[in-house]
Amino acid sequence: MAITISLMPVGSIVTVEPMGASHRHSTLAAIACLSIGGGCATEVVGEPPAALDEAALLADNGIFLDNGLELTNGSDIGNGIKLTNGFNLANGIDLANGIKLTNGANTIAPPPDSDLERWIDVDPTMRLRIIRYEVECALAPDTAVEVIYREQSFTFTGLTGLGTSWLEGMMTATDQERVSACLLARVNTRGRVLRITLTGPYSGLDTVTSADLASYPNREATYYGNLFQTLPAAYIAGFGCGSRACMPGPNRDTCYCGIVATGGLCGYSDLPYDTGCWDSSLGAETYFENPITVYVAQEWPGGACASDADCIYYNCAAGGICGGAGAACNFGEMCDTSCSDDHVCGGAGLPCSVDSDCASNHCAFVTDEDFLGTCS
């Protein structure tokens, strides 16, 4: 079976059900929060942080990836701090940074003033959540990791087992891609519930049943890349600025997606998931064989809805159509028709063919022979 997740708004408390050896359909939840622009608690770098909100940290929160997971010598992690030696979160043995995932020790305990501690200090809630997600994506359900940060202890447990080579030292390149895809599939900047299921060419994710498709009927996107490279690669195929990995920019149809590049491409597959993808701007050099394809419960624009929660973009119009005329929008892809400059689907000045295309319910034609009019 596939693995299902709900990406939920900040403030919810959820229970994670571990995946049994013979039952690989697990339900977890994810609370969306941003690493920038609010939504998550942050701490001042260089000062001991206040006690973390353990309930919020241990609940499934969405992540925002503003950089990769290999921070090499001299890397600037976004706030002026330069790392002296660097570290790579794909490495399960890094004594200088307190990472010991061999011989059953399974601890991540960054020493004072280590590179890993400095990295977490930038945003303890978000960065510890990224470590937690890495544990869940990489390790099996029977493996737990104790993370000790500034005298606080957290226990994170594996779920999908996509990168078990992490327990032997440096993850293999294949495992790095698998874990990266899993992390990317759990990105969410929206702060709203999105019910998703993860599928891919891996044990536990490679069987999509009719029951799965009944509950999650709409294919959302495919996520792939390698976040652990010196130059991190992160892609989404099948989405533009409207992706939950992105935040709206200052103008309509602009956005900020951190390191994630939208507009990726995947090869044809007769399976319910993609098996190989690349970055169209760089060609075959960036081919990735370990993507994850996500299906969602909510409807795309044009689908029927009774409330905002029924829509991928949380914009159910009064007429009961996701992204229908009068619905809110930031990007054209959020609408069944088009998004106006004042962020309304079918707003004034947009082209139309019938009255129902317009928020005003009036499509004006210059002559009776015109096939295309303008929303008034």
Phi, psi and omega in degrees: 000164173283174177249129184256145182219145168247122175271112193244160180289154180303139176112344179278146175249128186231165175247134178262127179264116182294150182275121177285166183298327182252004181227094188258021174254097184255147175253124173229180180222160180221126180264122185284135170205158186258146175276346174224156176077014176099172177107332178230149176290138176234161181236157178285126181295136177095347177247144178302126183289155172294166181304131180289151175284095187297323180298317180292321181293318185278342171289160183281101180256145174292160181237158172236125185257099181267353173204178181275189185246012167244115181249100189273175184307124178084005181295140175262116185267026166099353181226021177091352179277129177259129178279139186276317183246334180082164176203165181225122183286002171274351183267116180279355178230102179216085187297326181298332181252010174075021179265114181225097183244037181234158176056029176080359181293309172049060176231146170234105185224083184299127177294160178305135177067015176283164180299321181294319178297319179296321179297315179294323182304331182303318179201086188305317182297312182291315185289323175293326177294321177298318177298317179300314180296323178297317177300313182295321181285322188275323193254161182280163184297341181268010182241125178244150179234129175268125177250123180243115182231118179047051174071008172254139184246136177228142176247120179248139185242141179295160180226304191260340177065036182274351183215053186291346176295345176303330181288350183253000182133233179286129175303145172294161180300322178297314180295324178299318179294318181296314181292322177299315179298320179296317178295316181296325180292346181253011174287138176203118179253003191276333183075021180224154183295133171221117182270121186229161171228140183261133177227156179176174184279053182223150178303130182096339178241356192265359178245115179251112185271168176296328177293321177300313183290333176291323181275330183230075191280344190250122178288127184267294187192169175242135184246138181197167178144198175214103182282351187261359178286161175302317171253098187297143178243128182212123187224153171232127175256130177102012183211153173245221182299339181285358180300148177290353175280350188245154173247143181301142175273186184290338182240159179302140179066022169242154183203166174237124186240020182062227180272357185281128176260126177271166177086020175293167182232146177232150178288162181295139176218134176272005175273166179283009179214160178278151181239356178196132185219166179207174175264117186298337182280341184242352175079202189294343178302333185251034181285134180236129184260007187228061180274171171231130179257135186248136171248150184235155177277328184284165185266147171287167173307135184102342179280159181285147180210152173250340179205169179303325183295345179278350187249143177304320183262009179054048181217071177279121180282164182301333180280005179078028179236128176298126180067020179284178182304128180097349179286156178284151181203154169245335184226153179301326183290351178278354186245154172287337177242263180219163179251127182277171179296336177264021170063045176232130174293127182071029182286174183302137176092350181278152178291152182207161175239336177221163181302324184291350175287345191249143176298329179279353185060031177218115177255114186267132177247143179289316177227166181291341181275349183291139175267340184233130178244198181226135178293131180270000000 
